Amino acid sequence: MKKPFKETFADISITIARPIINVLMSREIRVIARGDKIDKNREPFILISNHFNTWDSFVVMRNIKSKIRFLATAIGFLDPGKGFGMKFLARAIPKRVGKVDYKATKQVFYYLEQGYSIGFFPEGDNTFYGETLPIFKSTGKLIKKADVDVILVKQQGGYISQPRWADYFAKDGVVHTETVMLLTKEEVRQLTPGKINIIIEKSIYNNDYDFQRERMIKFKRKARAEGIERLVYYCNNCGGVLTVFGSKDDIVCSKCGKIGHINEYEFIEGNKFDNLVDYNKFQYSKIEEVIASEFVFAVTLNLVNHSSVRNIRIGKYKVRYKDKTLFLTDKLSTYKFELEKIKYPVNTMRNSFSFDYEEETYNFTDIRHQFVIFEMCRFLNGSYKE
């Protein structure tokens, strides 16, 4: 079957762009790749990996020369520059997070038939706190139906180098990868989708703080605590909700003062928890208190047009949370979003939170408190990872 010109063009563009992107990436993060080398002429396979940041699709390709198409969250295409590259150069496959997306599935099998491999991150989102997230339950079904080998690229160190919530990243970051054959297609045929999911969850699991304890790498990162309010919504000293923020390297609560200091190894000093994985587990144990609280912050509200793949800006709003409801107000209008009616919440990039509400998709941008909304929705509405 002859490939369409747009696919051939994308293949050439990726080949040309790849060394340039690797140089740009090396200015922020160094990749130490171990494991198998995957030849460009290898038969199609599915590549899976755990998810840390926006460089991931390039990081995992360090040992892989095969032509590949990645699944990517459809919300990520809303950024004009990034969206252009994903759509026309990388030919990434947009997928609605949380929803059964038949169009994306159809594209996956189209590319497999064309001789391309498929890459995706089963978590569907990169971690805010340094530990691998649960995977989508449909992962095993997709792999079973694809009937190809599954190759794993395990990543470690990327989160510690570039915490998703942070205003500033380390310029001397490092990520370690290991490429291995996880399942042959013959093994896939013998497994149920549920068993495939169990194997994948175990294989991609990583706690970057455990990885860092073994290596104790020093990082040069300015204002290491600034941006922490994107993740931390509960003060573990006084119980304040949305009172925690970063000041240079210190974690500070507006009610009770300094509650921690992030050192050059990215561990927390002066707090009960020396890492954000354990801190996040603690704060989530208090989520019912958070849901019963009240707080205020600011966002830009956008309506998402899926057909044209763009944000339609509505305006800047003050968000007041009370009684499981977000009230957005400006001088001219008011919007109300009941948390229990919010569907398919997605944290995209560092400053974006999107969701479906009454047949529309909305996107909060310029937001610094998206994680608390996400966690409240998760507690009230259950997992969206079908």
Residue pairs with C-beta under 8 A, 6 or more apart in sequence:
1 113
1 114
3 114
6 88
6 91
7 91
7 114
10 88
10 89
10 90
10 91
11 67
13 89
14 67
14 89
14 90
17 89
18 58
18 61
21 58
22 58
25 31
25 55
25 58
25 59
27 171
28 55
28 162
28 169
28 170
28 171
28 173
29 55
29 59
29 158
29 161
29 162
29 170
29 173
29 174
29 175
30 172
30 173
30 174
30 175
31 59
31 62
31 174
31 175
31 177
32 174
32 175
32 176
32 177
33 62
33 63
33 177
33 178
33 179
34 176
34 177
34 178
34 179
35 63
35 153
35 177
35 178
35 179
35 180
36 63
36 151
36 179
36 180
36 181
37 63
37 65
37 179
38 45
38 63
38 64
38 65
38 66
38 151
38 179
39 65
39 66
40 65
40 66
40 67
42 66
42 117
43 148
43 149
44 66
44 112
44 115
44 116
44 117
44 118
44 148
45 66
45 117
45 118
45 148
45 149
45 150
45 151
46 117
46 118
46 119
46 120
46 142
46 143
46 146
46 148
46 149
46 150
46 151
47 60
47 64
47 68
47 117
47 118
47 119
47 120
47 150
47 151
47 152
47 153
48 119
48 120
48 121
48 122
48 139
48 150
48 151
48 152
48 153
48 182
48 200
48 203
48 204
49 56
49 60
49 119
49 121
49 152
49 153
49 154
49 155
49 204
50 121
50 123
50 132
50 154
50 155
50 204
50 205
50 206
51 121
51 123
51 124
51 125
51 126
51 127
51 133
52 59
52 126
52 127
52 155
52 158
52 159
52 162
52 164
52 175
52 208
53 126
53 158
53 159
53 162
53 164
54 82
54 126
54 349
55 158
55 175
56 121
56 126
56 155
56 158
57 70
57 72
57 90
57 92
57 119
59 153
59 155
59 158
59 175
59 177
60 119
60 153
60 155
60 177
60 179
61 68
62 177
63 153
63 177
63 179
64 151
64 153
64 179
66 117
67 115
67 116
67 117
68 116
68 117
68 118
68 119
69 90
69 91
69 92
69 93
69 107
69 111
69 116
69 117
69 118
69 119
70 90
70 92
70 93
70 118
70 119
70 120
71 92
71 93
71 95
71 104
71 108
71 118
71 119
71 120
71 121
72 86
72 92
72 93
72 94
72 95
73 94
73 95
73 96
73 97
73 124
73 125
73 346
73 348
74 94
74 95
74 96
74 97
74 306
74 309
75 97
75 304
75 346
75 348
75 352
75 354
75 363
76 82
76 83
76 86
76 94
76 348
76 349
77 83
77 86
77 87
77 92
77 94
77 309
78 304
78 309
78 310
78 311
78 348
78 363
79 349
80 310
83 309
86 92
86 94
87 94
87 309
93 104
93 107
93 108
93 111
93 118
94 104
94 309
95 101
95 104
96 104
96 344
97 124
97 125
97 344
97 346
97 384
98 343
98 344
98 345
98 346
98 384
98 385
98 386
99 344
100 138
100 386
105 142
108 118
108 142
108 146
109 145
109 146
111 118
112 118
112 146
112 148
117 148
118 146
122 135
122 136
122 139
122 200
122 201
122 204
123 132
123 133
123 134
123 135
123 136
123 204
124 133
124 135
124 136
124 385
125 133
125 346
125 347
126 164
127 133
127 159
127 164
128 164
128 165
128 230
128 231
128 280
128 347
128 371
129 231
129 276
129 277
129 279
129 280
130 159
130 160
130 163
130 207
130 208
130 209
130 275
130 276
130 277
131 206
131 207
131 208
131 277
132 201
132 204
132 205
132 206
132 207
134 201
134 383
134 385
135 197
135 200
135 201
135 204
135 385
136 385
136 386
137 197
137 385
137 386
138 386
139 193
139 196
139 197
139 200
140 191
140 192
140 193
140 194
140 195
140 196
140 197
140 200
141 193
143 150
143 183
143 188
143 193
143 196
143 200
144 188
144 191
144 192
144 193
144 196
147 185
147 188
147 189
148 185
148 188
149 181
149 183
149 184
149 185
149 188
150 181
150 182
150 183
150 188
150 200
151 179
151 180
151 181
151 182
152 179
152 180
152 181
152 182
152 203
152 204
153 177
153 178
153 179
154 177
154 178
154 180
154 203
154 204
154 206
155 175
155 176
155 177
155 206
156 175
156 176
156 177
156 206
156 208
156 211
157 173
157 174
157 175
157 176
157 208
157 211
157 212
157 215
157 217
158 173
158 175
158 208
159 208
160 208
160 209
160 211
160 212
160 217
160 219
160 266
161 169
161 170
161 173
161 174
161 175
161 219
162 169
162 170
162 173
163 169
163 227
163 266
163 276
164 230
164 231
164 350
165 227
165 228
165 229
165 230
165 231
165 350
165 371
166 221
166 224
166 226
166 227
166 228
167 223
167 226
167 227
167 246
168 221
168 222
168 223
168 224
168 226
168 227
169 221
170 219
170 220
170 221
171 220
171 221
172 219
172 220
173 219
174 217
176 211
182 199
182 200
182 203
183 191
183 196
183 199
188 196
191 199
207 277
209 266
209 267
209 275
209 276
209 277
212 265
212 266
212 267
216 265
217 265
218 264
218 265
219 264
219 265
219 266
220 264
221 266
223 246
223 248
223 249
224 246
224 248
224 249
224 262
224 263
224 266
225 246
225 247
225 248
225 249
225 250
225 251
225 252
225 260
225 261
225 262
226 246
226 247
226 248
227 246
227 350
227 368
228 244
228 245
228 246
228 251
229 242
229 244
229 245
229 246
229 368
229 369
230 350
230 368
230 369
230 370
230 371
231 276
231 280
231 371
232 244
232 251
232 276
232 279
232 280
232 283
233 241
233 242
233 244
233 283
233 290
233 369
233 371
233 372
233 375
234 240
234 241
234 244
234 282
234 283
234 286
234 289
234 290
235 241
235 243
235 244
235 253
235 255
235 256
235 259
236 259
236 271
236 272
236 273
236 279
236 282
236 283
237 253
237 256
237 259
238 253
238 255
238 256
239 286
239 289
240 253
240 254
240 255
240 256
241 289
241 290
241 293
241 295
241 372
242 295
242 297
242 369
242 372
243 253
243 254
243 255
243 256
244 251
244 252
244 253
244 254
244 259
245 251
245 252
245 254
246 252
249 261
249 262
249 263
250 258
250 260
250 261
250 262
251 258
251 259
251 260
251 261
251 262
251 268
251 271
252 258
252 259
253 259
258 270
259 270
259 271
260 268
260 269
260 270
260 271
261 268
261 269
261 270
262 268
262 269
263 269
267 274
267 275
268 274
268 275
268 276
268 279
271 279
273 279
273 282
283 290
284 375
284 379
287 375
287 376
287 379
288 379
290 372
290 375
290 376
291 324
291 339
291 376
291 379
291 380
293 321
294 320
294 321
294 322
295 320
295 321
295 369
296 318
296 319
296 320
296 321
297 318
297 319
297 367
297 368
297 369
298 316
298 317
298 318
298 319
298 366
299 316
299 317
299 319
299 328
299 364
299 365
299 366
299 367
300 313
300 315
300 316
300 317
300 364
300 365
300 366
300 367
301 313
301 314
301 315
301 316
301 317
301 328
301 335
301 362
301 363
301 364
302 311
302 312
302 313
302 314
302 362
302 363
302 364
302 365
303 311
303 312
303 314
303 360
303 361
303 362
303 363
304 310
304 311
304 312
304 354
304 360
304 361
304 362
304 363
305 311
305 312
306 361
311 363
311 365
315 330
315 333
316 330
316 366
317 328
317 329
317 330
317 335
318 328
318 329
318 330
319 326
319 327
319 328
320 326
320 327
320 328
320 329
321 327
324 338
324 339
324 340
324 376
324 380
325 336
325 337
325 338
325 339
326 335
326 336
326 337
326 339
326 373
327 334
327 335
327 336
328 334
328 335
328 336
328 337
329 335
337 355
337 357
337 362
339 373
339 376
339 377
339 380
339 381
340 380
340 381
341 357
341 358
342 355
342 356
342 357
342 377
342 381
343 355
343 356
343 357
343 381
343 384
344 355
344 356
344 384
345 353
345 354
345 355
345 373
345 374
345 377
345 378
345 384
346 353
346 354
346 355
347 353
347 370
347 371
347 374
348 354
348 363
351 365
351 366
351 367
351 368
351 370
352 363
352 364
352 365
352 367
352 370
353 363
353 364
353 367
353 370
353 373
353 374
354 361
354 362
354 363
354 364
355 361
355 362
355 377
356 362
364 370
364 373
378 384
